[in-house]
């Protein structure tokens, strides 16, 4: 049965155009082609990345955080309470008003004390500022190096300037050593991101991140199997072109360098929109959808590859929406913060709720003119 499934999986009509077989992609006459077995090395390399990341965060990112004066916010711990802790762990971290009143009776605390306890308990579970900085530092370092390496791999190639060259002679296109290592490193890194996603900082787009990592791994792997390496290197370099800017903006944000963070963020937003919403759909996807049909009829691999490209494009549109929301805050003079992050809660939340209901208060009375705004 296993052999049957194996045969169906590697059926040539799934991966290659008509009239081509795997025999056509065997190494000969000095030509070297991509092989599925090459990707086995990416799994152990992913664990190497995890080790290198740990060492980097410990011996590089942590001292750098100290130099940039990254300071933790003082978090008040929730008073131990078995009743509230059980509800927090087993039911929900965000109780409704009816739950709060019920817990108030069971625990012997007032409603305000229960609300305060849940705010402090949620804050205890939120990642520290240092953890966020270390994670951003690691990703910034990788994406910057990957982008420079990717440009070095493709900038002197004819298909970088003329996208029709991507398919010239396909699939009889010899693989270059630089393409091999670029693929292995990128795929290994995304495997490491998938392995560590449970322990990394969780954001509101957690599910979208998982979809992105899985789609990227499938897309990179498939493009390797089907010898779409020219298109694959262009796509990877295009994605890396903006990611390091976002991570550097996060680093400066955690360090409290607001102006620097905002300026980098604006550059990132422009690069992201140009590369992901203009170049990718109207140049790269046009190249992968239209040009191959001049050479061979559409086959399963053609549809599958472009379907995964559409999945990535939809994710880009979702993230572009978040970026535009942050850009609007910047333009209106508000502090730019990651829309995907949970906001730190403080014990002043009660006062802010009263302000929202009754307007600014001073000693219990409305204030007619108050130019000072309390921040978290």
C-alpha positions as a Python dict, from the first residue, in 0.01 Angstrom:
ca = {
    (1, 'X'): (0, 0, 0),
    (2, 'X'): (282, 235, 88),
    (3, 'X'): (447, 166, -246),
    (4, 'X'): (119, 242, -426),
    (5, 'X'): (80, 575, -245),
    (6, 'X'): (444, 654, -317),
    (7, 'X'): (390, 585, -688),
    (8, 'X'): (80, 803, -701),
    (9, 'X'): (254, 1087, -516),
    (10, 'X'): (546, 1092, -758),
    (11, 'X'): (334, 1038, -1067),
    (12, 'X'): (504, 1246, -1334),
    (13, 'X'): (181, 1404, -1458),
    (14, 'X'): (138, 1569, -1117),
    (15, 'X'): (476, 1738, -1119),
    (16, 'X'): (588, 1776, -1480),
    (17, 'X'): (437, 1896, -1809),
    (18, 'X'): (319, 1641, -2063),
    (19, 'X'): (581, 1434, -2250),
    (20, 'X'): (839, 1486, -1972),
    (21, 'X'): (954, 1227, -1721),
    (22, 'X'): (1182, 1220, -1416),
    (23, 'X'): (1444, 1066, -1642),
    (24, 'X'): (1467, 1401, -1822),
    (25, 'X'): (1583, 1560, -1495),
    (26, 'X'): (1862, 1318, -1419),
    (27, 'X'): (2211, 1465, -1392),
    (28, 'X'): (2402, 1433, -1718),
    (29, 'X'): (2641, 1623, -1944),
    (30, 'X'): (2753, 1847, -1658),
    (31, 'X'): (2397, 1951, -1574),
    (32, 'X'): (2275, 1913, -1214),
    (33, 'X'): (1904, 1916, -1130),
    (34, 'X'): (1708, 1962, -809),
    (35, 'X'): (1614, 1637, -635),
    (36, 'X'): (1353, 1569, -368),
    (37, 'X'): (1614, 1394, -154),
    (38, 'X'): (1807, 1722, -130),
    (39, 'X'): (1540, 1858, 105),
    (40, 'X'): (1603, 1596, 375),
    (41, 'X'): (1887, 1813, 501),
    (42, 'X'): (1646, 2099, 584),
    (43, 'X'): (1500, 1923, 891),
    (44, 'X'): (1830, 1882, 1080),
    (45, 'X'): (1929, 2230, 960),
    (46, 'X'): (1608, 2364, 1114),
    (47, 'X'): (1718, 2235, 1454),
    (48, 'X'): (2061, 2389, 1394),
    (49, 'X'): (1880, 2718, 1338),
    (50, 'X'): (1700, 2676, 1671),
    (51, 'X'): (2033, 2624, 1849),
    (52, 'X'): (2193, 2920, 1671),
    (53, 'X'): (1890, 3130, 1757),
    (54, 'X'): (1921, 3043, 2126),
    (55, 'X'): (2290, 3135, 2126),
    (56, 'X'): (2222, 3456, 1932),
    (57, 'X'): (1944, 3567, 2166),
    (58, 'X'): (2155, 3489, 2473),
    (59, 'X'): (2491, 3632, 2370),
    (60, 'X'): (2400, 3899, 2112),
    (61, 'X'): (2039, 4013, 2146),
    (62, 'X'): (2036, 4032, 2528),
    (63, 'X'): (2350, 4251, 2555),
    (64, 'X'): (2215, 4462, 2266),
    (65, 'X'): (1891, 4511, 2459),
    (66, 'X'): (2097, 4639, 2750),
    (67, 'X'): (2284, 4885, 2528),
    (68, 'X'): (1956, 5016, 2386),
    (69, 'X'): (1813, 5045, 2737),
    (70, 'X'): (1523, 4809, 2675),
    (71, 'X'): (1333, 4826, 3003),
    (72, 'X'): (1063, 4598, 3133),
    (73, 'X'): (737, 4744, 3259),
    (74, 'X'): (669, 4680, 3626),
    (75, 'X'): (396, 4419, 3638),
    (76, 'X'): (194, 4373, 3954),
    (77, 'X'): (135, 4006, 4023),
    (78, 'X'): (-210, 3870, 4088),
    (79, 'X'): (-266, 3762, 4447),
    (80, 'X'): (-286, 3381, 4471),
    (81, 'X'): (-652, 3278, 4461),
    (82, 'X'): (-748, 2916, 4396),
    (83, 'X'): (-1104, 2994, 4281),
    (84, 'X'): (-1003, 3259, 4030),
    (85, 'X'): (-699, 3061, 3911),
    (86, 'X'): (-912, 2754, 3840),
    (87, 'X'): (-1160, 2961, 3636),
    (88, 'X'): (-873, 3135, 3453),
    (89, 'X'): (-706, 2807, 3355),
    (90, 'X'): (-1012, 2595, 3281),
    (91, 'X'): (-1274, 2837, 3146),
    (92, 'X'): (-1156, 3171, 3007),
    (93, 'X'): (-904, 3449, 3063),
    (94, 'X'): (-1168, 3710, 2979),
    (95, 'X'): (-1475, 3647, 3200),
    (96, 'X'): (-1805, 3813, 3119),
    (97, 'X'): (-1976, 4041, 3368),
    (98, 'X'): (-2203, 3760, 3492),
    (99, 'X'): (-1896, 3540, 3548),
    (100, 'X'): (-1722, 3820, 3738),
    (101, 'X'): (-2018, 3860, 3971),
    (102, 'X'): (-2038, 3484, 4026),
    (103, 'X'): (-1663, 3465, 4098),
    (104, 'X'): (-1694, 3761, 4334),
    (105, 'X'): (-1938, 3564, 4549),
    (106, 'X'): (-1734, 3242, 4538),
    (107, 'X'): (-1396, 3404, 4612),
    (108, 'X'): (-1510, 3660, 4867),
    (109, 'X'): (-1363, 3943, 4659),
    (110, 'X'): (-1538, 4252, 4530),
    (111, 'X'): (-1625, 4280, 4161),
    (112, 'X'): (-1347, 4537, 4114),
    (113, 'X'): (-1095, 4310, 4283),
    (114, 'X'): (-1192, 4021, 4054),
    (115, 'X'): (-1156, 4242, 3745),
    (116, 'X'): (-819, 4368, 3867),
    (117, 'X'): (-705, 4012, 3943),
    (118, 'X'): (-782, 3897, 3587),
    (119, 'X'): (-602, 4199, 3435),
    (120, 'X'): (-290, 4129, 3640),
    (121, 'X'): (-309, 3755, 3572),
    (122, 'X'): (-334, 3812, 3195),
    (123, 'X'): (-35, 4046, 3212),
    (124, 'X'): (169, 3775, 3384),
    (125, 'X'): (115, 3547, 3083),
    (126, 'X'): (212, 3811, 2830),
    (127, 'X'): (567, 3785, 2689),
    (128, 'X'): (823, 4019, 2837),
    (129, 'X'): (962, 4314, 2644),
    (130, 'X'): (1304, 4147, 2642),
    (131, 'X'): (1157, 3832, 2484),
    (132, 'X'): (994, 4042, 2211),
    (133, 'X'): (1318, 4232, 2149),
    (134, 'X'): (1527, 3915, 2129),
    (135, 'X'): (1284, 3753, 1886),
    (136, 'X'): (1274, 4064, 1664),
    (137, 'X'): (1655, 4087, 1670),
    (138, 'X'): (1693, 3728, 1553),
    (139, 'X'): (1445, 3767, 1268),
    (140, 'X'): (1594, 4102, 1166),
    (141, 'X'): (1940, 3946, 1144),
    (142, 'X'): (1824, 3648, 939),
    (143, 'X'): (1601, 3844, 700),
    (144, 'X'): (1870, 4105, 635),
    (145, 'X'): (2136, 3842, 563),
    (146, 'X'): (1888, 3638, 355),
    (147, 'X'): (1789, 3942, 149),
    (148, 'X'): (2152, 4035, 77),
    (149, 'X'): (2234, 3671, -7),
    (150, 'X'): (1923, 3639, -224),
    (151, 'X'): (2009, 3949, -424),
    (152, 'X'): (2362, 3819, -470),
    (153, 'X'): (2215, 3493, -605),
    (154, 'X'): (1979, 3651, -862),
    (155, 'X'): (2104, 4001, -948),
    (156, 'X'): (2343, 3880, -1219),
    (157, 'X'): (2096, 3635, -1372),
    (158, 'X'): (1911, 3720, -1697),
    (159, 'X'): (1571, 3624, -1547),
    (160, 'X'): (1610, 3901, -1287),
    (161, 'X'): (1571, 4156, -1568),
    (162, 'X'): (1355, 3961, -1813),
    (163, 'X'): (1094, 3737, -1651),
    (164, 'X'): (1045, 3538, -1973),
    (165, 'X'): (1392, 3398, -1906),
    (166, 'X'): (1247, 3222, -1600),
    (167, 'X'): (1091, 2962, -1831),
    (168, 'X'): (1350, 2951, -2108),
    (169, 'X'): (1429, 2585, -2166),
    (170, 'X'): (1210, 2471, -1873),
    (171, 'X'): (1235, 2221, -1715),
    (172, 'X'): (1581, 2141, -1853),
    (173, 'X'): (1744, 2408, -1636),
    (174, 'X'): (2060, 2320, -1449),
    (175, 'X'): (2070, 2408, -1081),
    (176, 'X'): (2346, 2640, -957),
    (177, 'X'): (2524, 2586, -621),
    (178, 'X'): (2410, 2931, -506),
    (179, 'X'): (2048, 2837, -576),
    (180, 'X'): (2090, 2513, -382),
    (181, 'X'): (2215, 2682, -66),
    (182, 'X'): (1965, 2967, -92),
    (183, 'X'): (1681, 2714, -102),
    (184, 'X'): (1817, 2495, 177),
    (185, 'X'): (1873, 2788, 415),
    (186, 'X'): (1537, 2954, 346),
    (187, 'X'): (1340, 2630, 382),
    (188, 'X'): (1530, 2532, 699),
    (189, 'X'): (1456, 2872, 851),
    (190, 'X'): (1082, 2843, 785),
    (191, 'X'): (1081, 2493, 933),
    (192, 'X'): (1244, 2640, 1245),
    (193, 'X'): (976, 2913, 1261),
    (194, 'X'): (706, 2647, 1243),
    (195, 'X'): (873, 2439, 1516),
    (196, 'X'): (909, 2738, 1750),
    (197, 'X'): (574, 2907, 1682),
    (198, 'X'): (416, 2763, 1998),
    (199, 'X'): (683, 2925, 2220),
    (200, 'X'): (722, 3249, 2023),
    (201, 'X'): (530, 3568, 2098),
    (202, 'X'): (165, 3498, 2012),
    (203, 'X'): (-13, 3770, 1819),
    (204, 'X'): (-367, 3820, 1699),
    (205, 'X'): (-278, 3677, 1356),
    (206, 'X'): (-146, 3351, 1506),
    (207, 'X'): (-358, 3134, 1274),
    (208, 'X'): (-257, 3341, 971),
    (209, 'X'): (109, 3298, 1068),
    (210, 'X'): (70, 2920, 1077),
    (211, 'X'): (-102, 2925, 736),
    (212, 'X'): (178, 3146, 602),
    (213, 'X'): (457, 2920, 730),
    (214, 'X'): (288, 2603, 600),
    (215, 'X'): (209, 2762, 262),
    (216, 'X'): (566, 2890, 232),
    (217, 'X'): (715, 2550, 315),
    (218, 'X'): (486, 2378, 62),
    (219, 'X'): (557, 2640, -204),
    (220, 'X'): (936, 2627, -158),
    (221, 'X'): (935, 2244, -153),
    (222, 'X'): (711, 2210, -457),
    (223, 'X'): (907, 2466, -658),
    (224, 'X'): (1218, 2259, -580),
    (225, 'X'): (1057, 1926, -683),
    (226, 'X'): (922, 2071, -1009),
    (227, 'X'): (1243, 2263, -1086),
    (228, 'X'): (1072, 2604, -1049),
    (229, 'X'): (1392, 2728, -886),
    (230, 'X'): (1428, 3043, -1095),
    (231, 'X'): (1081, 3162, -1000),
    (232, 'X'): (1136, 3043, -642),
    (233, 'X'): (1451, 3251, -588),
    (234, 'X'): (1273, 3563, -716),
    (235, 'X'): (978, 3506, -482),
    (236, 'X'): (1196, 3444, -175),
    (237, 'X'): (1411, 3753, -235),
    (238, 'X'): (1099, 3963, -289),
    (239, 'X'): (957, 3855, 48),
    (240, 'X'): (1282, 3915, 236),
    (241, 'X'): (1304, 4271, 100),
    (242, 'X'): (1058, 4412, 353),
    (243, 'X'): (1066, 4168, 646),
    (244, 'X'): (1393, 4295, 795),
    (245, 'X'): (1254, 4650, 795),
    (246, 'X'): (954, 4544, 1003),
    (247, 'X'): (1172, 4360, 1254),
    (248, 'X'): (1408, 4657, 1291),
    (249, 'X'): (1109, 4887, 1352),
    (250, 'X'): (995, 4651, 1628),
    (251, 'X'): (1341, 4657, 1786),
    (252, 'X'): (1346, 5036, 1803),
    (253, 'X'): (987, 5038, 1929),
    (254, 'X'): (1078, 4808, 2219),
    (255, 'X'): (1381, 5029, 2290),
    (256, 'X'): (1158, 5337, 2311),
    (257, 'X'): (1302, 5508, 2001),
    (258, 'X'): (961, 5619, 1874),
    (259, 'X'): (1071, 5856, 1597),
    (260, 'X'): (1318, 5604, 1455),
    (261, 'X'): (1055, 5328, 1477),
    (262, 'X'): (794, 5541, 1299),
    (263, 'X'): (1033, 5644, 1019),
    (264, 'X'): (1142, 5286, 956),
    (265, 'X'): (782, 5172, 968),
    (266, 'X'): (684, 5416, 693),
    (267, 'X'): (968, 5286, 476),
    (268, 'X'): (859, 4929, 554),
    (269, 'X'): (496, 5005, 465),
    (270, 'X'): (598, 5152, 129),
    (271, 'X'): (829, 4858, 47),
    (272, 'X'): (569, 4602, 161),
    (273, 'X'): (288, 4750, -49),
    (274, 'X'): (508, 4790, -357),
    (275, 'X'): (658, 4441, -339),
    (276, 'X'): (361, 4238, -209),
    (277, 'X'): (65, 4418, -368),
    (278, 'X'): (220, 4542, -693),
    (279, 'X'): (533, 4352, -799),
    (280, 'X'): (422, 4009, -673),
    (281, 'X'): (74, 3995, -833),
    (282, 'X'): (139, 4200, -1148),
    (283, 'X'): (491, 4083, -1234),
    (284, 'X'): (580, 3759, -1055),
    (285, 'X'): (235, 3595, -1059),
    (286, 'X'): (184, 3712, -1417),
    (287, 'X'): (511, 3537, -1493),
    (288, 'X'): (401, 3210, -1325),
    (289, 'X'): (44, 3214, -1463),
    (290, 'X'): (81, 3343, -1821),
    (291, 'X'): (431, 3271, -1952),
    (292, 'X'): (441, 2892, -1887),
    (293, 'X'): (136, 2842, -2112),
    (294, 'X'): (344, 2958, -2408),
    (295, 'X'): (565, 2651, -2358),
    (296, 'X'): (337, 2369, -2239),
    (297, 'X'): (-30, 2296, -2155),
    (298, 'X'): (-143, 2354, -1799),
    (299, 'X'): (-97, 2055, -1567),
    (300, 'X'): (-165, 1981, -1200),
    (301, 'X'): (167, 2124, -1078),
    (302, 'X'): (99, 2448, -1264),
    (303, 'X'): (-241, 2488, -1094),
    (304, 'X'): (-111, 2383, -752),
    (305, 'X'): (185, 2624, -755),
    (306, 'X'): (-31, 2919, -855),
    (307, 'X'): (-300, 2825, -603),
    (308, 'X'): (-41, 2846, -324),
    (309, 'X'): (70, 3181, -464),
    (310, 'X'): (-290, 3302, -435),
    (311, 'X'): (-302, 3187, -71),
    (312, 'X'): (10, 3393, 3),
    (313, 'X'): (-136, 3690, -182),
    (314, 'X'): (-453, 3679, 28),
    (315, 'X'): (-240, 3681, 343),
    (316, 'X'): (-50, 3980, 207),
    (317, 'X'): (-378, 4166, 156),
    (318, 'X'): (-478, 4087, 516),
    (319, 'X'): (-146, 4216, 652),
    (320, 'X'): (-159, 4520, 424),
    (321, 'X'): (-490, 4609, 589),
    (322, 'X'): (-322, 4602, 932),
    (323, 'X'): (-29, 4806, 800),
    (324, 'X'): (-259, 5071, 656),
    (325, 'X'): (-440, 5094, 991),
    (326, 'X'): (-108, 5156, 1165),
    (327, 'X'): (-9, 5409, 898),
    (328, 'X'): (-331, 5599, 966),
    (329, 'X'): (-241, 5617, 1334),
    (330, 'X'): (101, 5752, 1242),
    (331, 'X'): (-45, 6018, 1011),
    (332, 'X'): (-294, 6129, 1278),
    (333, 'X'): (-15, 6162, 1534),
    (334, 'X'): (-88, 5849, 1736),
    (335, 'X'): (186, 5613, 1848),
    (336, 'X'): (249, 5335, 1597),
    (337, 'X'): (222, 4992, 1756),
    (338, 'X'): (185, 4643, 1618),
    (339, 'X'): (-184, 4586, 1544),
    (340, 'X'): (-129, 4214, 1595),
    (341, 'X'): (-9, 4252, 1956),
    (342, 'X'): (-225, 4242, 2267),
    (343, 'X'): (-214, 4571, 2454),
    (344, 'X'): (-68, 4573, 2804),
    (345, 'X'): (-344, 4617, 3062),
    (346, 'X'): (-298, 4833, 3371),
    (347, 'X'): (-489, 4892, 3691),
    (348, 'X'): (-580, 5233, 3548),
    (349, 'X'): (-819, 5056, 3312),
    (350, 'X'): (-1099, 5112, 3563),
    (351, 'X'): (-1041, 5487, 3557),
    (352, 'X'): (-1028, 5485, 3176),
    (353, 'X'): (-1362, 5303, 3164),
    (354, 'X'): (-1515, 5571, 3387),
    (355, 'X'): (-1371, 5842, 3165),
    (356, 'X'): (-1522, 5675, 2858),
    (357, 'X'): (-1864, 5666, 3025),
    (358, 'X'): (-1874, 6001, 3207),
    (359, 'X'): (-1600, 6212, 3054),
    (360, 'X'): (-1278, 6324, 3231),
    (361, 'X'): (-1323, 6350, 3607),
    (362, 'X'): (-1140, 6547, 3872),
    (363, 'X'): (-1232, 6462, 4233),
    (364, 'X'): (-1554, 6311, 4101),
    (365, 'X'): (-1652, 6613, 3891),
    (366, 'X'): (-1630, 6665, 3514),
    (367, 'X'): (-1328, 6857, 3389),
    (368, 'X'): (-1414, 7124, 3133),
    (369, 'X'): (-1070, 7143, 2976),
    (370, 'X'): (-804, 6878, 3008),
    (371, 'X'): (-515, 6877, 2763),
    (372, 'X'): (-325, 6594, 2930),
    (373, 'X'): (-391, 6236, 2829),
    (374, 'X'): (-304, 5945, 3049),
    (375, 'X'): (-107, 5672, 2872),
    (376, 'X'): (-50, 5313, 2970),
}
